[in-house]
């Protein structure tokens, strides 16, 4: 099983498509979406207020239109809870607190970007920016789009590994493996581990690259690592289970591509989606887990859901292993 795993990993290391789907495209998507939704010269739309001793300076430097003057942080929370304002900047000499409405997540994300731009006008290190979105926790735009792109393309990276089983069946390699005194379950396990290892490697590279190149803030490494592992396991299990119902590599790739795209769209990989739709996707729970991690809350619910998806899909794939590996 180890030899099969090493052989497949060596083969995938030379796969240009894997590099494109696993690193180039998600980096590009995170950069484009982050730039389009959080930067540029366009004035952000939303209902914003400002409070604190440095409120006048903040209003002058940011140039936000229709910025409402608020007495203090307590009134800011009252206005946000009542949905009278989307976000309020509480500005002091020590930092900026962004108090946001739960009903305007995109406006709150934009408010964080404005706060960070104010805190570091020349691109220097950002001073303390305290996120205080009421009743919910949100990722900043750079991190949101980096994480969404990473999870979206993790499904495609796993897809390329899973469909490799069909390729080996057509070339006769799988028949030679089956003729060896090796249990079929061991062969499938090795193939599945290829998808897991490839997915983990791609996600690790994306976390590092988006942190260094795009300024994404994923959160504490241990929590991020746990969510990445759970997310990749869920993606591998789902893609493999779906592949077992296909007859050819082309059919498997088509089904998997469609499923990965639909799940990504519904899960909020590109833009925020109402939880009524996204809650049924692994993408939602991966992003939700990161948001909870960012806010200092427990990521256990997100981990439980992701691991439950893996625990349900892997046995299904194993039960249909005969169909998958039979030449």
C-alpha positions, 0 to 999 in steps of 0.5 A: 500500500505504501509503494502504491501511495508513493508511486501515485504521489510521484506521478501527481507531482508531475501533473501540471493540471494539479498545480493549476487547480491546486495553487494557481487558480485559487491564488488568482481567484482570491486575489481578484475577488479580494481586490474587487470587493475590498479595494480600489478607488470606489467608495464602499456602499453602506450605512456607517457611523463613527465614534470616539475622540479621533472621529473627526480625523477618521472622517476626514482621512477616509472620506466616507460619504454619509458618515454618521456621528455616534456618541460612544461605543454603547450607542454604536452597539445599540444602532447596530443591534437595531439595524439602523447602521451597518457598521460603526467605527469606534476610533481611539488612539490605541486602535479601532473597534468595528461594531457591525450589524449581523444583517450586513456581513459584506458591509462589515467586511468592507468596514474592516478594510477601511479601518485597516487602511486608516490604521496603516495608510502607507501599508505599514504593519496594522495596529490593533483592530478589534472586530466586534460584529454583534451575534456573529463572527466574520472573516475579513475579505482577504481571508474569506476569499482565500479560504473560499478559493482554497476549499473550492479548488480542494475538491478539484485537486481531489477530483484529479486524484480520484479519476486517476483510478479510472485512468489506470484501469484503462491503461492496464496498470490497475489490472496488474495491481489486482493480480498481485496478492494485495487486498482490493481494500488496500489498493483503494486505501492507497488511492484515497490517501493520494487524494488526502495528501494532495489536498492537504499539501495544496491547502497548506501551500495556499494558507502560506501563500495567501498569508504572505502574498495577500495578507490573509489572516487565517487564525491560530495554526492548530485550529486552522490545521484541524479545519484543513484536515477535516475539510480535505477528508470531507472533500475526498470522501464525497468525491470518491463516493460520487466517483464510484457511481460512474462508469468511465473517467469522463463520466466521473470527472463530469459528475465530480466537476458539477458537484464541486461547482454547485457545492462551492457556489452554494457554500459561499466560496465566491460570495456570502450565501444565506445560511439556509442554503449554505449550511448543507455544504462542507464549504460553509462549515469550513468558512464558519469554523475559520470565522469562529476561530477568528472570533475566539469561539469553539470550532468543534461544531464545524469539525464535527460536521466536516468529519461526519461528512467524511465518516458517512462518505468513506464507508459508502465508497468502500462498500462500492469498491468492487465497482470502482476497481474492477477493470 
